[in-house]
């Protein structure tokens, strides 16, 4: 049975002190209200990871980096390698987020290098895919998203692919307040799972967790998570409030 995952992505928010307090609040609420059937992850800024790992019970909550470098080490000022991320105590890394692709020009070639280094260092990639509004309006969203996967995670071996979590993020629904309907989410997730089955076989497809990321919040989480091929969420703004985040976690 595939895992249910709810992962927060704090993006470029919170000072170190604010982030530690937020992490403690989430940890306390999870401890009180429980999340036995859900893998909970917090994606913090690089500067926070070690302090957050030290501040929470990592048996209850995993910690993710929001990115890693495409190089193992060297003269790459400002970059943070996968090995560095692993050394902080983080277990996950978010890769391929639309903001990284759009604002920083990350290509499939770059993402493949990051994937290889993340896996080599024992990190679990949460790999993002998704389409812009123009692609959705043209009705070519399925082909576009599947092609993103063919150029990246479908290049992995079956054994490495089984270590991946996929996050579908309709770009037109990120930070806009607009959310894909639960049926739209289900349709895309089903298409992704069918493509995985074609590439790696039905057993692997049935085991991969596919998360929805796009303005998911406490009000719509139940509806979205009720769909057969939606296995959780990659949560942005709503992960910044402990009570909202736990409501989403408990939507299962």
C-alpha positions in Angstrom: 0.0 0.0 0.0 1.5 3.3 -1.0 2.2 6.0 1.6 0.1 9.1 2.2 2.4 12.1 2.4 1.7 15.7 3.4 4.8 17.9 2.9 5.1 21.6 3.7 7.1 24.0 1.5 7.9 27.1 3.4 9.7 28.7 0.4 11.7 31.9 1.2 9.8 32.6 4.4 10.7 32.9 8.1 13.8 33.9 9.9 15.7 31.1 11.6 14.0 31.9 14.9 10.6 32.1 13.4 11.1 28.8 11.5 12.2 26.9 14.6 9.1 28.2 16.5 6.9 27.1 13.6 8.5 23.7 13.5 8.1 23.2 17.2 4.4 24.2 16.9 3.8 21.7 14.1 5.6 19.0 16.1 3.5 19.7 19.2 0.3 19.6 17.3 1.2 16.4 15.5 2.2 14.9 18.9 -1.1 15.9 20.4 -3.5 15.1 17.5 -1.6 12.4 15.7 -0.8 11.6 12.1 -0.3 7.8 12.3 -1.3 7.0 8.7 0.4 10.0 7.1 4.1 10.8 6.5 4.6 14.4 7.5 7.4 16.5 6.1 8.5 20.1 6.5 10.5 21.8 3.7 12.5 24.5 5.3 15.0 27.0 4.0 18.6 25.8 4.0 19.5 28.0 7.0 16.9 26.3 9.2 17.4 22.6 8.5 19.9 21.6 11.3 18.1 23.7 13.9 14.7 22.3 12.9 16.0 18.7 13.0 17.3 19.4 16.5 14.0 21.0 17.6 11.5 18.3 16.6 11.0 14.6 16.9 12.2 13.3 13.6 10.5 10.0 14.1 7.2 11.9 13.8 8.2 14.5 11.2 10.7 14.4 8.3 12.6 17.4 7.1 13.2 18.4 3.5 15.5 20.8 1.8 13.8 22.9 -0.9 16.7 22.3 -3.4 20.2 21.0 -3.8 23.1 21.7 -6.1 23.6 20.0 -9.5 27.3 19.4 -8.6 28.8 17.2 -5.9 31.2 19.9 -4.6 33.7 22.5 -5.9 33.9 26.1 -6.8 30.2 26.9 -6.9 29.7 29.8 -4.6 26.4 29.8 -2.8 25.4 26.3 -3.8 24.5 23.6 -1.3 25.3 20.1 -2.3 23.2 17.0 -1.7 25.9 15.6 0.6 25.7 18.9 2.7 21.9 18.5 2.8 22.2 14.9 4.0 24.7 15.9 6.7 22.1 18.3 8.3 19.7 15.4 9.1 17.3 16.1 6.3 15.8 13.1 4.7 14.0 14.7 1.7 14.7 17.2 -1.0 12.2 19.0 -3.2 13.3 19.1 -6.8 11.9 20.5 -10.0 9.5 23.0 -8.4 8.0 25.3 -11.0 9.6 28.3 -9.3 13.1 26.8 -9.7 12.3 26.0 -13.4 10.8 29.4 -14.2 12.9 31.8 -12.1 16.3 30.0 -12.2 16.2 28.2 -15.6 16.4 24.7 -14.3 16.2 22.3 -17.2 15.6 18.6 -17.3 19.4 18.1 -17.8 20.1 20.0 -14.6 17.3 18.2 -12.7 18.7 14.8 -13.8 22.1 15.7 -12.2 20.3 16.8 -9.0 18.3 13.6 -8.9 21.3 11.5 -9.3 23.2 13.3 -6.5 20.2 13.3 -4.2 19.7 9.5 -4.6 23.4 8.9 -4.3 23.3 10.6 -0.9 20.3 8.8 0.4 17.8 11.6 0.1 14.2 11.0 -1.0 13.4 13.4 -3.9 9.9 15.0 -3.9 9.9 15.6 -7.7 7.6 18.3 -9.0 5.8 18.6 -12.4 3.0 20.7 -13.7 1.7 23.0 -16.4 1.1 26.7 -16.9 -2.3 28.2 -17.6 -1.8 28.5 -21.3 -1.0 24.7 -21.6 -4.1 23.9 -19.5 -6.3 26.1 -21.7 -4.9 24.4 -24.8 -5.9 21.0 -23.4 -2.3 19.6 -23.8 -1.6 19.4 -20.0 -1.3 15.6 -19.9 1.2 15.4 -22.7 3.2 18.3 -21.3 3.4 16.8 -17.8 4.2 13.3 -18.9 7.0 14.6 -21.1 8.5 16.4 -18.1 8.6 13.0 -16.4 9.9 11.2 -19.5 12.9 13.7 -19.6 13.7 13.2 -15.9 12.5 10.6 -13.5 11.6 8.1 -16.2 15.3 8.0 -17.0 15.9 6.4 -13.6 16.3 2.6 -13.0 13.2 1.0 -11.6 14.9 0.6 -8.2 15.8 4.3 -8.0 12.3 5.3 -9.3 10.7 3.5 -6.3 12.5 6.0 -4.0 10.8 9.0 -5.6 7.7 10.9 -4.5 5.9 12.8 -7.3 4.2 16.2 -6.7 1.8 17.5 -9.4 1.6 21.2 -9.2 -0.7 23.1 -11.6 1.3 26.3 -11.9 -1.8 28.3 -12.5 -3.0 27.3 -9.0 0.1 28.1 -7.0 -0.3 31.1 -4.7 -3.2 32.4 -6.8 -6.0 31.2 -4.6 -7.3 29.2 -7.5 -7.3 25.5 -7.0 -7.7 22.7 -9.4 -10.9 20.9 -8.8 -10.6 17.5 -7.2 -11.6 15.9 -10.5 -8.9 17.9 -12.4 -6.4 16.7 -9.8 -7.6 13.1 -10.1 -7.5 13.1 -13.9 -3.9 14.3 -13.9 -2.8 12.0 -11.2 -4.4 9.0 -13.0 -2.6 10.0 -16.2 0.7 10.2 -14.3 0.1 6.8 -12.7 -0.8 5.2 -16.1 2.4 6.6 -17.6 4.4 5.2 -14.7 2.8 1.8 -15.3 3.7 1.9 -19.0 7.3 2.8 -18.1 8.0 0.7 -15.0 5.0 -1.7 -14.6 1.8 -1.7 -12.7 3.3 -2.8 -9.4 5.6 0.2 -9.2 2.9 2.5 -10.4 0.6 1.3 -7.6 3.4 2.0 -5.1 4.4 5.5 -6.0 2.9 8.4 -4.0 1.6 11.3 -6.1 1.0 14.5 -4.2 -1.2 17.5 -5.2 0.4 20.9 -4.9 -1.6 24.0 -5.7 -3.4 26.1 -3.1 -4.5 23.1 -1.0 -5.9 24.2 2.3 -8.0 23.0 5.2 -11.2 23.7 3.4 -10.5 21.7 0.2 -8.1 19.0 1.4 -10.8 16.5 2.2 -12.3 16.7 -1.2 -8.9 16.6 -3.0 -7.5 13.8 -0.8 -10.7 11.7 -1.4 -9.6 10.9 -4.9 -8.2 7.5 -5.6 -4.9 8.6 -7.2 -4.2 11.6 -4.9 -1.8 10.5 -2.1 -1.4 13.7 -0.2 -0.2 17.2 -0.8 2.8 19.5 -1.2 1.5 22.4 0.8 2.7 26.0 0.4 1.0 28.9 2.3 -1.1 26.6 4.5 2.0 24.9 5.9 3.0 28.1 7.6 0.3 27.8 10.2 0.6 24.8 12.5 -3.2 24.4 13.0 -3.9 24.7 9.2 -1.2 22.2 8.4 -2.5 19.6 10.9 -6.0 20.0 9.5 -4.7 19.1 6.1 -2.7 16.2 7.5 -5.9 15.0 9.3 -7.9 15.3 6.1 -7.2 11.6 5.8 
